[in-house]
């Protein structure tokens, strides 16, 4: 079954390519996502929020979220978040660079995409995926990292050793879990 991999805030779809198979598609969180065949959605961080929202579509047969907060406002340091928003208003490129330095230090800088940053943060802030996960009519795998500095897990999850960089730092482990999940559908 084809998978659609959705990247996170400020990150290009290229960051998800290491988890994709030949038949899969990698998109950014704000791309229009259409599918007319059965798919599994795989979303990282903000991409997981978007994937969760799309999981109600009838063609979606499974959902995998990577480092996606169940309830953003109760899990994330909101003072830090407010500072990020203020800095973003002053200097988007430097703020995104600082975000990468803090949360994604090993990321390829070519993956930085300063596209719709404010609307992405607003969408994260309004998200409450845990309530949607419990009501989903499709199988769901929620992968989190035990050392993610952004948030702590508050919903049923599979915990991996690592941080918010799971998709490209722990490729073998993450891909094996996604493959196993997809194959079981």
N, C-alpha and C positions, 0 to 999 in steps of 0.2 A: 504494500500500500504506500502511495506517495505521501511524503511528509512536507509540510510547509514550515520552515524554520524562521522565526520572527526575532529580529535583533532588538536590543534594548535602547535606552535613552542615549542619544548622542553617538551611537555606534552604528557603523555601516553593516549591511548584511554579510560582508566579507568575514566578519568575526565568527559567523555561524557555519561557514563553508566547511570547516574541519569536521563537523558532525554530519554533513549531508552526504547522501548517496547520489549516484548519477541521476536518478529519477526525481530527486527532491528539489525544492525551490527555496531559496533564501531571499527574504524580503525585509525591508525596514518596518518598524512598528507602525508608521503612518502611511504606508503604501496601501492602495486599494487591494484587498485580497479577495479573489474570486476563485471558486472551485465548483465544479459540476460533477465531480467524481468523489468517491470515498477518500478521505484524507485523515492524517494525524497531524495535529497542530503542535508545534514545539516552540515555546516562547521563553526568552531569557529576560528576566527582570521586567521592565516595562513591556517587552514583547510577550511575556507571560500573562500580563494583565489583558493585553489585546487578544491573545489566544483564548483566554478564559471567556471573554465577552463573545467571541466567535463560536465557542464550543456548543452553543445552542442550535447552530445550523445543522440541518439533517444530514449533510454529507460528512460531517465531522464524526469520526468513529473512535477517536481517542485524543487525549490532551496530555502533554508533558510540559510542566513548568520548571524552569531552572532559576533558582535564586529569585523567586517572585514572592514578595510579601503577601501574606494572607490579608492583613489589615494594615495598610501603610501607616496611618496616623498613630496607631498604638504601638508600632514596632520600630519606627524610625525616630531618631532624635530630631524633633521638629524645629529646635533652635538652629541646628546645623542646616536643616532644609531651608529655613527662612533666610539664612545667610547666603546659601547657594543661590536662591532666587534674587536676592539683592545684588550679589556680585554679577549674576548673569545679565541683569539690566544694565550694568555699567560696562562690562566687557565680556561678551559671550565667548569669544575664542579663548581668552586666557582662563576664564572660569571652567570651560570644558577641559582645557589642558590640565588645570589643577585637579579637576575631578578624576581624570585619567591617572594622574600621578598618585592620588590617594587610593582610589578603588580598583583601578585597572593598570597598575604600574608595568606589567609585562605585555600589555596590549600593543599591537602594531599601531603606530601613530597614523597610519593611512586609514585606519578604521574610524578615526574621529570624524563625526559629521555634525556640524552645528546647524541642524535643520529642525525647525519647529521645537526648539528647546523649551520655551515657556509652556507651550500647550502640552508637551510631554510631561513636564513636572506637574502641571495641573491634573492631568489624567492619573498620574501616580498617586497624588495626594487624595484624590476622590475615590481611589480603588478600595474595594473590600472583597477581594477574591475568595476568601475563606467561606463566606456565605454562599457564593456561587458554586464553589467546588462541592459543597455538601448537597447542593440541589441538582448537580449535573446528571444527565441521563447517559453519560458516556464514561468509560473508564478513564481514570486520571492518575498520573504519576507526578508527584511533587518532589523535585530534587532540590535540596538545599545544602549549603556548605557550613561545616561546623565552625569556621572562623570568618564568616562573612561580617565585615565591619559595618555594613549598612543596616542590617536588621537581624533580629533573632526569630526563629521559626515559632509559629503559634497554631499551626494546623497539622493534620497528618502529613508526614513527609518521609522521604528516604534521605538520610543524612550521609553526605560524603565528606571526606577529609579535604579541606581546601578553603577557598575564599570566593569572592564574587566572580572570580575569573574562571570558574569551573568549565565553561564550554570550550576554552582553548588551552587550559592548563592540565585538565584531567580528561583529555579527549577519550582515551581508551575506556576508562570506567564509565563516563557519561554515555558514550556511544553504545557500549555493551548494554547498559540499562535501557536505553531508548530502543535499541534493536530487539531486545527480549520483550519489552512491553508491546512494541508494534507487531512482532511475530505472533504474540498470543491473541491478538484481536481477530 
